[in-house]
Amino acid sequence: MFYTKNVPGWERILRIVMGIMGLAFAAMNWNTSAMMTGIGIMAAMLAVTGLIGFCPMCAMVGRKLDKGK
């Protein structure tokens, strides 16, 4: 693996659920404004980070999983 997972299990589930909800919202309102494109992209990134367990932004600030617990 090229990365170390830095998102705990409960947060991964939350990210996946919120990402799917955001994608559904953007899909329902796609033709109403250009902002829905941005919401769709952000929701997709949220779901992907939940699926792979790695968040680049969390890595930038030095977040690591606590392996002792």
Secondary structure as UniProt FT lines:
FT   HELIX           9..28
FT   TURN            29..32
FT   HELIX           35..52
FT   HELIX           56..60
FT   TURN            61..62
FT   TURN            67..68
//
